Amino acid sequence: MNQQKQNKLIVIGGPTASGKTSLAISLAQHFNTEILSADSRQCYNELNIGVAKPSHEELNAATHHFINSHSIQDEVTAGTFMRYGLQKLEEIFAKKDTAICVGGTGLYINALCNGMDDIPAVDADIRNQIELEYKKQGLEWLQDELKKTDLEYYEAIDANNPMRLLRGLIFYKSHGQSILKFKSNKQIKRSFDIEYYAIHMERDILYKRINKRVDIMMNDGLLKEAEGLLKHSQMKALQTVGYKELFAHLSGDMLLEKAIDKIKQHTRNYAKRQLTWFKNQGDFTLLVADKIETHLKFTNRNN
């Protein structure tokens, strides 16, 4: 009797602008399956150009999930993605043996594949108070407050990411201890096999691709998109590269040329962190960008 074939999730990670989308579509077409996006920004229906969302042609080339699935009004977290993703994978595996997950948000990928610790909820009044104070006093105040309150967590995160800073400070103020105390690092064994791949690209080449992409975004109407979202500029979903810089310009605080340069700089910084994260994950096979087909041997893989 033949043993039942185990379902498989193929994860494609890597930095922004490295070509993950086209690779995922090629794989989805090869396996005649569907794609789960692990991108923390492309899920928002209102954000398009600034998050490098797949084009209509790309979305039509393969079924995508977690694209345009939420509103900027929604609270979307790694836990949100994990629950959404596991449900979608269950639906896909009911029809197919293989599914594709693609994205550059390492926290989301890790939650989907390895699970998350059961973190207690925070106090809503404390959260509202700290978020209001952050809006009044800005990023530097937030950095200083977390550094004084929870130095260990501060040193473990990207100190320029206000969402991470807020999460750590709000949690500590709610529970009197660091959120790190609740992280067990225990991995959950999923019911499907997982193959991990990450696109690796030489930094200078990647940076040129990022700079070019930002120029294309501006030509495609990113400034107009940001202008239409200006009234929502204080929302969490919009505290992100590509929008916050243009909000500063639209508010009269920054020249447009400087805002564009800042978008490029901040995107390069983010890509550098992504490269480091994926490189340091022991489960990921690094794929040299111009030799991906050789590595994966798409045409020789069985469905």
N, C-alpha and C positions, 0 to 999 in steps of 0.2 A: 504494500500500500504506500502511495506517495505521501510524504509529509507535506502538510499544508504550507504554502509559501508565506513567509513573514512579510508583513507590510513594511515599506521602507520610506523614510523621509530623507530627501537630499537637501541639505542646507547649503546655500550659497551666500557667503558673507563677503565683507570687504569694504573699503572706504568709498565715500561718495565720489561719483564721476569715474568709477573704475570699470564700468560696463556690466554690472551685475544684472540689470534688467534684461538685456539682450541675451545673456547667457542663460538666465532662468527661462526665458521664452523658448530658446532652442531646446532646452531639456524638457520642458513641458510638452512641446510638440513631438519630441522624440518618443517620450513615454506615453503620449496621448493622455495627459493628466492636467492638473490644475495647480495654481500658484498661490501660496499664502505669503503675503508681504509682511516683513518684520521691520517696518519703518514707522517710527513714532510720529511722523508728521504727515505722511501721505494718506493716512486714514481720514483726515479732516476734509469734508466735502468742500469747504470754503477756500481751501488753500490749493493752488494749482501750480502756477509758474515757479514760485519761490521754493517749492519742495521737490522740484524736478519730477513731478508725477508722470508716470508712463503716458504716452500719447494715446489718442483714441485708437490708432492703428495697432499699437502694442497691446492695449487692453483687449482689442478684438482678436489678436493673434493667439491668446490663451486666456482662459478664465482666471481672474484674479480675485483674491479675497483680502479684506482689510485695506482696501483702497476705496475712498469715498464712503466708508462705512459709518462714520461718526461726524458729529458737528463740533465746532469749536466751543459750543456751549457744554459739551459733555466732558466729564472727568475721565480721562483715558490714562491708564497706568500699565505697568508691566503685567500686573495681575489681570487687568481687563483684557490685554492681548492674550495672555496665557489661556484664559477661559474661552475666549472667542476662538483662538487658534485650535485648541483641542477639539472643540465642537466641529469646526470646519474639517479638520483632519479625519474625524470619525465619519463625517458625511462623504469625504473623498474616498476613504479606504473602503467604504461600502460598495464603491463602484470600481476602484482602481487599486493596483498593488503598490503604486508609487505616488508620492506627492512631492512638490518642490516648495521649499521655504527660502525666500530671498530677502536680504535687507542688511542695513549697516548698524542697526540698533542692537548692540551686543547684549544689553540687559534683557531685551525682549526675547532674543534667541535663547539665552540661557534659561529664562523662565519657562519657555515652551518645552525645551528639551530636558531640563533638569529639575523643574519645579521651583517653588518659592517657599520661604519660611512663612509661618503664620504670624504676621506682624499685627500687633494690637492697633485698633483705630485711635486716631488722635482726637483731642478735644476741639470741637468746632469753634468755640469762642476764642480759644488760643490761636487757632489757625487764622481766623478772620482778623484778629488783632495784629498778628505778626505780618500777614500779607498787607494790611493797611499801612503799617509802619514802613514796610519795604517800599511801597509805592511812594511814600512821602520822602524817604531818606536815601533810597537807591541801593545799588549793588555793594558799594564799599561798606555801608552800614551793616548790610546782611552778612558780608564776609567777616567783619569784626565781631559781630554778635555770635556767630557760630564758632569762630576761633576761640573766643572766651568761654563759650559754653561746652563745646564738644570738639576739642582739638583733634582727637583721634579720627573722628569722622571727617572733619574738615580736610585733614591731610590725605584721606583716602579717596577723595572725589575731585572732580574738576571744579576748582574754586571760582570759575567764571560762569558756571551753570546755575542760574538763580533757582531753578526748580529743585536741583539736588540740595542746594543750600537751605532752601525753605523747608524741604522735607526733613532734613536733619535737625534744624532748629525747632520746628514745630513739634517733632516727635519728642525731643528732649524736654521741652517745656511742658509737654503733656504728661510724660511718664517719669521724669526725673532721672533718666538714664539714656545712654546712647542707643540708637537703633541697631548699632553693630552688635549689641549684646543679644539681639534676637536672631542673628544670622548664624545658622548651624552649619552651613555649607554641606548639608546632606543632599545627595543627589537622588532623585526619584527615578526608578527604572520605568521607562515608558513601554507601552504594549507594542511598539513598532521599533524597527531598527533605524539607526540614524547614521548617515554619512555626512561628514563635515568638510566643506571646502571653503577657502577664502582666496579671493583674487589679490595677488600681490603685484604692485606696480612701482617702478622706481620713482622716488619722491619728486624729482624734478619734472618728470613726464606727467605725473599725476597733477602737480601744481599748475602746469600749463593747461591741462584739460579743465581744471577747476576755473582758472581765469577766463578761459574761452567760454565755458558754460555760463558764467555770470554775465559776460557780454551778450551772449545769446538771449539769456533771460531778460535782460534790460531791453533788448531789441524786440522781444516778444510781448512786452507790456508789463513787466514786473512792477514798475513804478505806479501804473494805473491800478494794478491789482492791490498794491499796498494802500493806495489812496482810498479805495473802496472799503478797506478793512480798518482804516484809521480810528473809527469810532469804537472799535473793539481792541485797541492797541494794548490795553492793560490786562487782557485775558491771558491766562497761562499758556494757552496753545500758541499765542503770538509772541511770546518771549523767546524768539528763536532767530537764528541767522537768516538774513535775507529780508526780514520784515522789520526787526527792531532798528536796523540802521536806516532804512528808508522812512520809518516813522520819525526818527530824529531829524531827518532832512525835511519832511513835510511839516514838522513842528517848528521849523526855523532854527534848529540847533546845529545843523551840519550842512555844508555844501553838498550838492549831489555827487560831484566827483569824489569827494572824500568818503561819502556813504558807500559808493560803489567799491572803492578801494578797501573799505572796512569789511564789506561783504566777502570779498575775495580773501582777505587776510583771515577772517574768522572761519571761513569755510576750509581754508588750508590748515588752520590750527585743529579744527575738528577732524579732518581727514588724517592728520598726523596721529591723533589719539586713537582713531579707528585702526590704523595700520598697526600701532603698538598693541592694541587690545587683541586683535585677531592673531597676531604673531605670537602672543604670549599664551594663547589657548592651546593646550596640548593636543586636543582632539582634532584640530583643523589641519587639513592638508593644504599648504599654500600653493596656489596656481599662478605661475608666471603669466602675466596678462596676454602676451603674444603667443603663448604656447598652450592655451587652455584645451583645445581640442585634442592635442597630443596627450595631455595629462588624463583627460576623462575618457577618451576613446568612445565618443558618443555612438558612433556607427557600429561599434563592436559589442555594445551593451545589449542585453536581452530585456524585453519588456517584462 
